[in-house]
Amino acid sequence: MKVAILKLPLCVLFAAGLCCVPAQAQSILFRSSSQQFTARQLKNPNVATSARTKPSANSKESTLDPALLVAECEQLKGRLLAELGQVDNWRGRIDLIINPSLAENSDPQLTAVSRPQGWTYELVLPKRVKHEILMRKLFQTMFLEMANRHGGVQSADVPLWLVEGMSAHLEANSLVSFMLQPGQAVSRSVIWNRNSQTMPAELRQHPALSFQQLSWPDESDVAPEGLPLYRSCAELFLEGLLKFEDGKACLRSMIDQLPGHWNWQTAFLLAFHGHFEQLLDVEKWWSVNYIDAVKGYREQAWSADDSRRSLQSTLDVPIEVHFETNRMPVEARVTLQEVIQKWQPKEARDAIQRTINGLKFLEPRASGQWRALSQLYLKTLVQYLKDSETAKRQPPMGMHTPPLAKMAYDDVIRQLNSLDQQREALWTSVVSTNRPQLISPTGPSQKPVAVH
């Protein structure tokens, strides 16, 4: 999310203040209890009083009122501080300007101004705005203010997953309706039990985004059709970090260090160094944490296409590729065969175990033959780990007998190649009436896996 950053000398600020007096005189300025937030609504001479917009019947939208807005911002800040285990030591004033001339649901515009005495923030909002958009921008502004308290003239780079994750987390666990409408009663009695909910459609129908996608999302990830999945993954990612015993302290440390680094990932690794040594460790942790986090949802069968894509994502092993020393690494995927053949035994075993965890999560949810194929992959990998452990403890049984480790190695490569061929054939036959019969790759004498 882009933030306009201005650096103004005192003389320009003084002149700007004088020029703004007539405009400010046309609207009433409201201040919050802590004095951090101010809100006012600009007068729009082109809008007649009789034509003013009525409060929206859509519960997902709000018609902003400056007096209520500053009160709700204080409550939202209180919830945020409680989640971070932090006291309110604000330094930067946040000015909220409601502009009725802006089109409904137009993107709020945030400007961070670097002044000699510190940073201030101006957030221009339309008269009516969706809750989700408003919360996203308010959280971005609050996180930016927290980070810039300890910075200089370089504004912090706040990661999108932190903004979206915290917004979704508090909205799911604390806030039924963030913005109050004039005359609306206040209600904060919320009980949210994840285990009683069915899995959200975006988590049920799509595989999890990778840590790389959470870090640097594509346009499609934050477009209206992709944002629900991004928000859900960001929420689970953030909640996983908060579950660490020192999670809140690490998150506070990361926010404090953001202005000192051009890349927020550097601040992240420094703050969470007790848990992750490198970004690849974060990717590994996120893959397992995602599976564990969604186990509480009631299991529902996926469609054939969702099952296929999830199986593909589960079998692919993410790696980081460095093309140039002065550029960020990019994410790539390798096969399990490449991992077994080229990686060190410990790293290969860890990757295989993560794949096994993913298959255990996928197997009861996949549909039809994709479930049967997931079972075969799971059986093959579990048996390989068992054979590998056995090979470590048992010496060869004769001079010309192949070592057990070599036998297990050759068997698993052959079986995975066979399963990959069946997976390709199954996908090719999706539009055909002739469904292939899945065969266990352990040998031709095995009975076919019946799929109904």
C-alpha positions in Angstrom: 0.0 0.0 0.0 1.4 3.3 -1.0 1.7 6.2 1.4 2.5 9.7 0.2 5.4 11.2 2.2 6.0 14.9 2.5 8.9 16.7 4.1 8.2 20.4 4.8 10.3 23.2 6.3 8.8 25.4 9.0 8.2 28.4 6.7 6.1 26.3 4.3 4.2 24.7 7.1 3.4 28.1 8.5 2.2 29.4 5.2 0.1 26.3 4.6 -1.5 26.7 8.0 -2.6 30.2 7.2 -4.0 29.2 3.8 -6.0 26.4 5.4 -7.8 28.6 8.0 -10.8 29.5 5.8 -11.4 25.9 4.8 -11.1 24.6 8.4 -13.5 27.3 9.6 -16.2 25.7 7.5 -16.2 22.5 9.5 -16.2 21.5 13.2 -13.1 19.8 14.4 -13.6 16.8 16.8 -10.8 15.4 19.0 -10.5 12.0 20.5 -10.0 11.4 24.3 -6.2 10.9 23.9 -6.0 13.9 21.5 -4.2 11.7 18.9 -7.1 11.7 16.5 -8.9 14.6 15.0 -11.8 14.4 12.5 -13.8 16.9 10.5 -16.0 16.8 7.5 -15.4 19.2 4.6 -18.4 21.3 3.4 -19.5 20.4 -0.1 -21.4 23.3 -1.6 -22.4 21.1 -4.6 -24.5 18.8 -2.4 -27.9 20.1 -1.3 -29.0 19.3 2.3 -32.1 17.5 1.0 -29.9 15.2 -1.1 -27.6 14.0 1.6 -26.9 10.3 1.7 -28.9 8.3 4.2 -27.2 5.7 6.4 -26.6 2.6 4.4 -28.7 -0.5 5.0 -25.7 -2.6 4.1 -24.1 -3.7 7.4 -20.7 -3.8 5.6 -20.7 -0.1 4.8 -20.6 3.0 7.1 -21.7 6.5 6.6 -18.9 8.3 8.5 -19.7 10.8 11.2 -16.6 12.8 12.6 -17.7 12.7 16.2 -18.2 8.9 16.2 -15.2 8.3 14.0 -12.7 9.6 16.6 -14.4 7.6 19.4 -14.2 4.4 17.3 -10.6 5.1 16.4 -9.7 5.2 20.1 -11.5 1.9 20.7 -9.8 0.3 17.8 -6.4 1.6 19.0 -7.2 0.1 22.4 -7.8 -3.3 20.9 -4.7 -3.1 18.8 -2.5 -2.1 21.8 -4.0 -5.0 23.8 -3.1 -7.5 21.1 0.4 -6.2 21.0 0.7 -5.9 24.8 1.7 -2.3 24.5 0.9 1.0 26.3 -0.3 4.1 24.5 2.7 6.3 23.9 1.6 7.9 20.7 3.7 10.7 19.2 2.2 11.4 15.7 -1.2 13.1 15.3 -3.6 11.5 12.9 -6.0 13.9 11.1 -9.1 12.3 9.6 -10.8 14.3 6.9 -14.2 13.3 5.5 -14.7 14.6 2.0 -18.3 14.2 0.7 -17.2 15.1 -2.8 -15.3 11.9 -3.1 -17.0 9.0 -4.9 -18.4 6.3 -2.6 -16.0 3.6 -1.7 -13.1 5.4 -3.3 -9.8 4.5 -1.8 -8.8 6.5 1.3 -5.7 8.6 0.8 -3.0 8.5 3.5 -0.3 11.1 3.6 2.6 10.9 6.1 4.2 14.3 6.7 7.7 14.6 8.1 8.0 17.7 10.2 10.9 18.9 12.3 9.0 18.0 15.4 8.1 14.6 14.2 5.6 12.8 11.9 2.0 13.6 11.4 -0.6 11.8 9.3 -3.6 12.9 7.2 -6.2 10.4 6.1 -8.8 11.6 3.6 -12.0 9.5 3.5 -15.1 9.4 1.4 -18.4 10.0 3.2 -19.4 6.3 2.8 -16.9 3.5 3.0 -16.8 -0.3 3.4 -15.8 -1.5 6.9 -13.0 -3.6 5.5 -11.5 -0.7 3.5 -11.7 1.7 6.5 -10.2 -0.8 9.0 -7.4 -1.6 6.6 -6.4 2.0 6.2 -6.8 2.9 9.9 -4.6 -0.1 10.9 -2.0 0.9 8.3 -2.0 4.4 9.7 -1.6 3.2 13.3 1.1 0.8 12.5 2.9 3.5 10.5 2.7 5.9 13.5 4.0 3.2 15.9 7.0 2.4 13.7 7.9 6.0 12.8 8.2 7.0 16.5 11.7 5.5 16.5 12.7 6.5 13.0 14.1 9.6 11.3 13.1 11.1 7.9 12.7 7.6 6.3 9.2 6.3 6.8 8.7 2.7 7.7 7.7 0.0 5.3 4.7 -1.7 6.9 4.0 -5.2 5.4 0.6 -5.8 4.0 0.1 -9.1 5.8 0.5 -7.3 9.2 -2.3 -4.8 8.2 -4.6 -7.4 6.7 -3.9 -10.0 9.3 -4.6 -7.8 12.3 -7.7 -6.3 10.7 -9.1 -9.8 9.9 -8.0 -11.1 13.4 -9.8 -8.3 15.4 -12.8 -8.3 13.1 -13.2 -12.1 13.6 -12.5 -12.1 17.3 -13.6 -8.8 18.7 -15.5 -6.5 16.4 -19.0 -7.3 15.1 -19.5 -3.8 13.6 -16.6 -1.5 13.7 -18.2 1.8 12.8 -21.3 3.0 14.6 -24.1 4.8 12.7 -25.8 7.8 14.3 -28.4 6.5 16.7 -27.1 2.9 16.6 -26.7 1.0 19.9 -23.3 -0.1 21.0 -22.8 -3.9 21.2 -19.5 -5.6 22.0 -20.7 -9.0 23.3 -19.0 -11.3 20.8 -18.2 -15.0 21.1 -16.2 -16.4 18.2 -15.3 -20.0 18.2 -13.3 -21.2 15.2 -14.0 -24.9 15.9 -17.7 -24.3 15.5 -17.4 -22.8 12.1 -17.2 -24.5 8.8 -14.0 -23.7 6.9 -14.3 -20.4 4.9 -14.8 -20.9 1.2 -11.5 -19.3 0.3 -9.6 -21.8 2.6 -11.7 -24.7 1.5 -11.4 -24.1 -2.3 -7.8 -22.9 -2.6 -4.4 -24.0 -1.3 -2.7 -21.6 1.1 -0.6 -18.8 -0.2 3.1 -19.2 0.3 5.1 -16.9 2.5 6.5 -15.3 -0.6 3.0 -14.4 -1.8 2.1 -13.0 1.6 5.3 -11.0 1.6 5.1 -9.6 -2.0 1.6 -10.3 -3.2 0.8 -10.1 -6.9 -2.0 -7.8 -8.1 -4.3 -10.8 -8.4 -3.7 -11.6 -4.7 -5.0 -8.2 -3.6 -7.7 -7.8 -6.3 -11.3 -8.1 -5.1 -11.5 -11.7 -6.1 -8.2 -12.7 -4.5 -8.2 -10.5 -1.3 -10.4 -12.8 0.8 -7.9 -15.6 0.5 -5.0 -13.3 1.2 -6.8 -11.9 4.3 -7.5 -15.4 5.6 -3.9 -16.5 5.2 -2.6 -13.3 6.7 -4.8 -13.7 9.7 -3.6 -17.3 10.3 0.0 -16.2 9.7 -0.3 -13.4 12.3 -2.1 -15.6 14.8 0.6 -18.2 14.5 3.2 -15.6 15.4 1.2 -14.4 18.3 1.1 -17.9 19.7 4.8 -17.9 20.3 5.5 -17.4 24.0 7.3 -14.1 23.1 5.2 -13.5 20.0 3.9 -10.1 21.1 7.4 -8.9 22.1 8.8 -10.0 18.8 6.1 -8.3 16.9 6.7 -5.0 18.8 10.4 -5.3 18.2 9.8 -5.8 14.4 7.6 -2.7 14.3 10.2 -0.6 16.1 12.9 -1.7 13.7 11.0 -1.1 10.5 12.3 2.4 9.8 15.9 1.3 10.1 15.7 -1.1 7.1 14.6 -0.7 3.5 13.1 -4.2 3.6 10.7 -5.2 6.3 11.9 -8.8 6.1 15.2 -7.8 7.6 13.4 -6.3 10.6 11.3 -9.4 10.8 14.2 -11.8 11.0 16.0 -9.6 13.5 13.0 -9.5 15.7 12.1 -13.2 15.4 15.7 -14.5 15.4 14.9 -16.9 18.2 12.4 -18.7 15.9 13.8 -18.3 12.4 17.3 -18.0 11.1 16.4 -17.4 7.5 13.3 -16.7 5.3 13.2 -20.4 4.2 12.6 -21.3 7.9 9.6 -19.0 7.9 8.2 -20.7 4.8 8.6 -24.1 6.4 7.0 -23.0 9.6 4.1 -21.4 7.8 3.4 -24.6 5.7 3.0 -26.7 8.9 1.3 -24.0 10.9 -1.4 -23.5 8.2 -2.2 -27.2 8.3 -2.5 -27.2 12.1 -4.5 -24.0 12.2 -7.3 -25.2 9.9 -7.7 -28.6 11.5 -10.4 -27.2 13.8 -12.7 -26.5 10.9 -15.3 -29.1 10.0 -14.0 -31.2 7.1 -15.8 -30.7 3.8 -15.2 -32.4 0.5 -13.4 -30.3 -2.0 -14.1 -30.2 -5.7 -12.0 -32.2 -8.1 -10.2 -29.1 -9.4 -9.5 -27.8 -5.8 -8.3 -31.3 -4.9 -5.9 -31.4 -7.9 -4.5 -27.9 -7.2 -4.1 -28.6 -3.5 -2.3 -31.9 -4.2 0.0 -30.2 -6.6 0.8 -27.5 -4.1 1.4 -30.1 -1.4 3.8 -32.1 -3.4 5.9 -29.2 -4.7 8.7 -28.2 -2.4 9.4 -24.4 -2.1 12.9 -23.1 -2.4 14.6 -19.7 -2.7 16.7 -18.9 -5.7 19.2 -16.0 -5.7 19.9 -14.7 -9.2 21.9 -11.7 -8.1 23.5 -10.8 -4.8 21.9 -7.3 -4.7 18.4 -8.6 -5.4 15.8 -10.3 -3.2 15.5 -14.1 -3.7 12.6 -15.4 -5.7 10.6 -18.5 -4.9 10.8 -21.6 -7.0 9.4 -25.2 -6.7 11.2 -28.5 -6.9 9.9 -32.1 -6.9 10.2 -34.6 -4.1 12.5 -36.7 -6.4 14.9 -33.8 -6.7 14.8 -33.3 -2.9 15.6 -37.0 -2.2 18.3 -37.1 -4.9 20.1 -33.8 -4.2 19.4 -32.5 -0.7 21.2 -33.4 2.5 19.5 -36.3 4.4 18.2 -34.1 7.2 16.9 -31.3 5.0 15.3 -33.9 2.7 13.6 -35.7 5.6 12.2 -32.4 6.9 10.8 -31.6 3.5 9.2 -35.0 3.2 7.7 -34.7 6.6 6.1 -31.4 5.7 4.7 -33.0 2.6 3.3 -35.9 4.7 1.6 -33.4 7.0 0.1 -31.7 4.0 -1.1 -35.0 2.6 -2.7 -35.9 5.9 -4.6 -32.7 5.8 -5.6 -33.1 2.2 -6.5 -36.8 2.2 -9.9 -36.6 4.1 -11.0 -33.5 2.1 -10.0 -34.5 -1.4 -12.7 -35.9 -3.7 -12.9 -39.2 -5.6 -9.7 -40.4 -7.3 -7.7 -37.5 -6.0 -8.3 -38.8 -2.5 -7.1 -42.3 -3.5 -4.1 -40.8 -5.2 -3.3 -38.7 -2.1 -3.5 -41.9 0.0 -0.9 -43.6 -2.3 1.5 -40.7 -2.1 1.1 -40.6 1.7 1.7 -44.4 2.0 4.8 -44.2 -0.2 6.4 -41.3 1.7 5.6 -42.8 5.1 7.1 -46.1 4.1 10.2 -44.4 2.7 10.9 -42.7 6.0 10.5 -45.9 7.9 12.8 -47.8 5.5 15.4 -45.0 5.8 15.4 -45.2 9.6 15.7 -49.0 9.4 18.6 -48.7 6.9 20.5 -46.6 9.4 20.4 -49.3 12.1 21.0 -52.4 9.9 24.2 -53.2 8.0 24.1 -55.0 4.6 23.3 -58.7 4.8 26.1 -59.8 2.4 28.9 -58.6 0.2 26.8 -58.5 -2.9 23.5 -57.4 -1.3 22.5 -53.8 -2.1 22.5 -51.6 1.0 19.0 -51.1 2.4 19.3 -47.3 2.1 20.0 -47.7 -1.6 17.1 -50.0 -2.0 14.7 -47.6 -0.2 16.1 -44.7 -2.3 15.6 -46.5 -5.6 12.1 -47.7 -4.6 10.8 -44.4 -3.6 12.0 -42.7 -6.8 10.4 -45.4 -8.9 7.1 -45.2 -7.0 7.0 -41.3 -7.1 7.6 -41.4 -10.8 4.8 -43.8 -11.2 2.4 -41.8 -9.1 3.3 -38.6 -11.0 2.4 -40.3 -14.3 -0.9 -41.4 -12.8 -1.6 -37.9 -11.6 -0.9 -36.5 -15.1 -3.1 -39.1 -16.6 -5.9 -38.4 -14.2 -5.7 -34.7 -14.9 -5.7 -35.3 -18.6 -8.8 -37.5 -18.4 -10.8 -34.9 -16.5 -12.7 -33.9 -19.6 -12.9 -37.5 -20.8 -15.4 -40.1 -19.7 -12.6 -42.7 -19.4 -11.2 -42.5 -15.9 -7.9 -44.2 -15.3 -7.7 -46.9 -12.6 -5.1 -46.0 -9.9 -2.5 -48.7 -9.3 -0.3 -48.9 -6.2 3.2 -48.2 -7.3 4.7 -50.9 -5.1 4.4 -53.6 -7.8 2.1 -55.1 -10.4 0.9 -57.8 -8.0 -1.0 -55.2 -5.9 -4.7 -54.9 -6.3 -6.0 -51.7 -8.0 -7.3 -49.0 -5.6 -11.1 -49.1 -6.0 -12.6 -45.6 -6.4 -16.4 -45.1 -6.4 
